[in-house]
Amino acid sequence: MRWLERTTPRPGAGWRLVCFPHEGGSARLFDTWGEGLTGTEVYAVRYPGRGPRSNEPCPTDVHRLAAEIARAVAPLTDRPVALFGHSLGAWVAFETARRLQRAGTPAGHLFASGAHAPQTRTGLGASRTQHGHDAVAAALVEIGGRDGGGLLDPALRRMVMPYVTADHRMLDGYVYRQGPPLDCPVTTVVGVGDPHVTARDTASWALLTRRGHRGYTVPGGRLYLNAHPPLRLFATQSAPTPVPAGAGAPHRS
């Protein structure tokens, strides 16, 4: 599929999980997630401008990007679908969930990781793109997505900086629009060592759903999911409180 990559086919799975990469990330981040989620069929969103879609223009607007992804996800909603997004991906996943709901094919759960509530519009990328590629590269190293020395290589910079810069522009330019709350539970996750987003910053996600919000802190920093994918978060997706004991420290909103 153009927009979605199925990591591990599971035709009989009870749930489908659609994963949205962070700024500067790609679908490859989720390659192994399907192996650890035996009851779930995992799909990764393939943003334009990178990987197999590197010849396509990079997206520059969260709302337009979410509209395209919602059209691709809609056929999957013949079974319950959960959306997971990290950082920029959390906002894209949220806007995708809104569009699915508007079309009458709502998501069953939204997992928002490492992201302020969108109506507060405080993002990691604020003002970075005003300072050129060096500042954007520093932001990418900070989030944990690239080795700092690797970004000194001119060939690598030519390959990755167009889509990394475009992603940070999306962060800069995203404006939340008023709308009805989601008809699905929202679970938020944040790394305890994340310097940009704290558990308190995620509390306002509770205002964006009618079905309840739970927040969790997990070990790690900004990109905790590289070393410790939060797979246990998805063990009981149909419930508003989906995390089994030991999966992380909860905080209520």
C-alpha positions in Angstrom: 0.0 0.0 0.0 1.2 3.5 -0.8 0.5 5.1 2.6 0.6 2.0 4.9 3.1 -0.8 5.3 1.8 -3.9 7.1 4.7 -5.1 9.2 3.4 -8.6 10.0 0.3 -10.0 8.3 -2.2 -11.3 10.8 -5.6 -11.8 9.0 -7.3 -13.1 12.1 -6.1 -10.4 14.5 -8.7 -8.8 16.7 -7.1 -5.3 16.4 -5.2 -3.3 13.9 -2.6 -0.7 15.1 -1.6 2.1 12.8 1.7 3.8 13.8 2.7 7.3 12.9 6.5 8.3 12.9 7.9 11.3 14.7 9.5 14.2 12.9 12.5 13.0 11.0 11.4 9.4 11.4 10.1 6.8 9.0 8.0 3.7 8.9 11.0 1.5 9.6 10.9 2.5 13.3 7.9 0.0 13.6 9.4 -2.9 11.6 9.5 -5.3 14.5 6.5 -4.2 16.5 4.2 -6.8 14.9 6.4 -9.6 16.1 5.6 -8.7 19.8 1.9 -8.1 19.3 0.5 -11.5 18.5 -3.2 -10.4 18.7 -2.7 -7.2 16.6 -1.9 -6.5 13.0 0.5 -3.6 12.9 0.7 -1.0 10.1 3.2 1.8 9.8 2.5 5.1 8.0 4.8 5.9 5.2 5.2 9.6 4.9 6.1 11.1 1.5 9.6 12.3 0.9 11.5 9.4 2.5 12.2 5.7 2.0 10.2 4.2 -0.9 8.5 7.5 -1.4 11.6 9.6 -1.5 10.8 10.9 -5.0 7.5 12.5 -3.8 7.2 16.0 -2.3 7.5 16.2 1.5 4.3 17.0 3.3 4.1 20.5 4.8 0.7 20.6 6.5 -0.6 18.4 9.3 -4.2 18.7 8.3 -3.7 17.8 4.6 -1.4 14.9 5.6 -4.0 13.6 8.0 -6.8 13.8 5.4 -4.7 11.6 3.0 -3.9 9.1 5.8 -7.5 8.9 7.0 -8.6 7.8 3.5 -6.0 5.1 3.5 -6.9 3.9 7.0 -10.7 3.9 6.5 -10.8 0.5 4.7 -9.1 -1.1 7.8 -11.9 -0.1 10.1 -13.9 -3.2 9.3 -12.1 -4.3 12.5 -11.2 -2.1 15.5 -8.3 0.2 14.7 -6.0 1.9 17.2 -3.7 4.8 16.2 -0.3 5.4 17.8 1.8 8.5 17.1 5.0 9.9 18.6 5.7 13.6 18.8 4.7 15.1 15.4 3.1 11.7 14.7 0.8 12.1 17.7 -0.7 15.3 16.2 -1.0 13.6 12.8 -2.7 10.6 14.4 -5.1 12.9 16.3 -6.1 14.7 13.2 -6.5 11.4 11.4 -8.8 10.2 14.2 -10.9 13.3 13.8 -11.3 12.7 10.1 -12.2 9.0 10.6 -14.8 10.0 13.1 -16.3 12.6 10.8 -16.5 10.0 8.1 -18.4 7.5 10.3 -15.5 5.1 10.6 -14.0 6.1 14.0 -10.8 4.8 15.5 -11.2 2.6 18.6 -8.3 4.1 20.6 -5.7 6.9 20.2 -2.2 6.6 21.8 -0.4 9.9 21.8 3.3 9.6 22.8 5.7 12.4 23.6 3.4 15.2 22.6 1.7 18.2 24.2 -2.1 18.3 23.7 -2.6 19.9 20.3 -4.8 22.7 21.5 -1.9 24.0 23.6 0.2 24.0 20.4 3.6 23.8 22.1 6.0 21.7 19.9 9.6 20.7 19.8 10.1 22.2 16.4 9.1 25.8 17.3 11.4 28.3 15.5 14.0 25.6 14.6 13.4 26.0 10.9 14.2 29.7 11.1 17.8 28.9 11.7 18.6 26.6 8.8 19.8 23.0 8.5 22.3 23.1 11.3 19.6 24.0 13.8 17.3 21.3 12.4 20.1 18.7 12.5 20.8 19.6 16.1 17.1 19.1 16.9 17.1 15.7 15.2 20.2 14.6 17.2 18.5 15.9 20.4 15.3 13.8 19.8 17.6 10.8 19.4 16.8 10.0 15.7 20.3 10.3 14.2 23.9 10.0 15.1 25.4 13.4 15.3 28.6 12.5 13.4 26.5 10.9 10.6 24.8 14.2 9.9 28.2 15.7 9.1 28.3 13.6 6.0 27.2 15.7 3.0 25.6 12.9 1.2 23.5 11.9 4.2 22.5 15.5 4.9 21.3 15.9 1.3 19.2 12.8 1.7 17.6 13.4 5.0 17.5 17.2 5.6 14.7 18.0 3.1 12.2 15.8 4.9 13.5 16.5 8.4 13.2 20.3 7.7 9.7 19.8 6.2 8.7 17.9 9.3 9.8 20.7 11.6 7.9 23.2 9.5 4.8 21.1 10.0 5.4 21.3 13.7 5.9 25.1 13.5 2.8 25.6 11.3 0.3 23.3 12.9 -2.7 25.1 14.2 -5.4 23.2 16.2 -8.9 23.8 15.0 -11.9 23.6 17.3 -14.1 20.5 16.9 -16.0 17.8 18.7 -14.1 15.5 21.1 -13.1 12.1 20.0 -15.5 9.1 20.7 -12.5 6.9 21.6 -10.3 6.7 24.7 -7.0 8.5 24.6 -3.9 7.2 26.2 -0.8 9.4 26.5 2.8 8.3 27.1 5.9 10.3 27.9 9.5 9.3 28.7 10.4 10.2 32.3 13.6 11.8 31.0 12.0 13.8 28.1 13.2 17.4 28.3 10.4 18.8 26.2 7.2 17.0 27.3 6.2 16.1 30.8 3.3 14.2 32.3 1.7 17.5 33.2 2.0 18.7 29.6 -0.1 15.8 28.4 -3.0 16.3 30.8 -5.0 18.5 28.4 -5.5 15.6 26.1 -8.3 14.7 28.5 -10.3 17.6 27.0 -10.2 16.0 23.5 -12.1 12.8 24.2 -15.5 11.8 25.6 -14.3 8.3 26.4 -11.6 8.9 29.0 -7.9 9.7 29.2 -5.1 7.9 31.0 -1.5 9.1 31.0 1.6 7.0 31.6 5.3 7.7 32.2 7.8 5.2 31.0 11.6 4.9 31.4 13.7 6.7 28.9 14.0 10.1 27.2 12.7 11.9 24.2 12.8 8.8 21.9 12.3 6.1 24.6 10.5 3.9 22.0 13.7 3.1 20.1 15.1 1.0 23.0 11.8 0.2 24.7 8.8 0.0 22.4 5.6 0.4 24.5 4.1 -2.8 23.3 2.4 -3.6 26.6 0.4 -0.4 26.1 -1.6 -2.2 23.4 -2.3 -5.4 25.2 -6.0 -4.5 26.0 -6.7 -1.8 23.5 -10.5 -1.9 23.7 -10.4 -0.5 27.3 -9.9 3.1 28.3 -7.2 1.9 30.7 -5.1 -0.3 28.4 -1.9 -0.9 30.4 -1.2 -4.1 32.3 0.5 -3.9 35.7 4.2 -3.0 35.3 4.0 -1.3 31.9 4.6 2.2 33.3 3.6 4.7 35.9 0.1 6.0 35.4 -1.2 9.5 36.1 -4.8 10.4 35.8 -6.4 13.5 34.3 
